[in-house]
Amino acid sequence: MERDGQLELYDLVAARLKDAHRAVRGSQVSDDTRRALTRRLLVITAAAKHDLPGAARRLERLMEDVDAGRPPSDPPGEPGDGTP
């Protein structure tokens, strides 16, 4: 039963990552902001391999930033972001 929930979460995160990549690519923001959003998205994508629930939460925060057209509010080096 737990495995089914994990698979559903995986499917949800995979679909949202695909949407997020598309949104970042098409966002009308400065090049610096787009680079920051892209880096953040790549870190979240990598983190999803090890911490799917955490990646889902961080992806939600990133999408809020993308929708608002601002740099990511989740600074690099935050616990769980995959950077040392």
C-alpha positions as CSV (number, residue, x, y, z in Angstrom):
1,M,0.0,0.0,0.0
2,E,2.8,2.4,0.9
3,R,4.4,1.7,-2.4
4,D,1.3,2.8,-4.3
5,G,1.4,6.2,-2.5
6,Q,5.1,6.5,-3.4
7,L,4.4,5.8,-7.0
8,E,1.5,8.4,-7.0
9,L,3.9,11.0,-5.5
10,Y,6.5,10.1,-8.1
11,D,4.1,10.6,-10.9
12,L,2.9,13.9,-9.5
13,V,6.4,15.2,-9.0
14,A,7.5,14.1,-12.4
15,A,4.6,15.9,-14.1
16,R,5.2,19.0,-12.0
17,L,8.9,19.0,-12.8
18,K,8.1,18.8,-16.5
19,D,5.7,21.8,-16.1
20,A,8.3,23.7,-14.0
21,H,10.9,23.2,-16.7
22,R,8.5,24.6,-19.3
23,A,7.5,27.5,-17.1
24,V,11.1,28.5,-16.3
25,R,12.0,28.3,-20.0
26,G,9.0,30.5,-21.0
27,S,9.1,33.0,-18.1
28,Q,9.6,36.7,-18.9
29,V,12.3,37.4,-16.4
30,S,15.9,38.7,-16.6
31,D,18.6,36.3,-17.7
32,D,20.1,36.3,-14.2
33,T,16.7,35.4,-12.7
34,R,16.2,32.7,-15.3
35,R,19.6,31.2,-14.5
36,A,18.9,31.2,-10.8
37,L,15.5,29.5,-11.3
38,T,17.1,27.0,-13.7
39,R,19.8,26.1,-11.1
40,R,17.2,25.7,-8.4
41,L,15.1,23.5,-10.6
42,L,18.1,21.3,-11.4
43,V,18.9,20.9,-7.8
44,I,15.3,20.0,-7.0
45,T,15.3,17.5,-9.9
46,A,18.4,15.8,-8.5
47,A,17.1,15.9,-4.9
48,A,13.9,14.1,-6.1
49,K,16.0,10.9,-6.5
50,H,16.7,10.8,-2.8
51,D,14.0,12.8,-1.0
52,L,10.8,12.8,-3.1
53,P,8.5,14.4,-0.4
54,G,11.1,17.2,0.2
55,A,11.6,17.8,-3.5
56,A,7.8,18.1,-3.9
57,R,7.7,20.8,-1.2
58,R,10.7,22.7,-2.6
59,L,9.2,22.5,-6.1
60,E,6.0,24.1,-4.8
61,R,8.0,27.0,-3.4
62,L,10.0,27.3,-6.7
63,M,6.8,27.5,-8.7
64,E,5.5,30.3,-6.5
65,D,8.7,32.2,-7.3
66,V,8.3,31.4,-11.0
67,D,4.7,32.6,-11.0
68,A,5.7,35.8,-9.3
69,G,8.7,36.3,-11.7
70,R,11.2,36.6,-8.9
71,P,14.5,34.8,-8.1
72,P,14.1,31.7,-6.0
73,S,13.5,32.4,-2.3
74,D,15.0,29.0,-1.3
75,P,18.7,29.9,-1.0
76,P,21.5,27.5,-2.0
77,G,23.0,25.7,1.0
78,E,19.6,25.2,2.7
79,P,19.4,21.8,4.3
80,G,18.0,19.3,1.8
81,D,18.9,21.1,-1.4
82,G,21.7,18.8,-2.4
83,T,24.5,21.3,-2.1
84,P,27.3,20.9,0.5
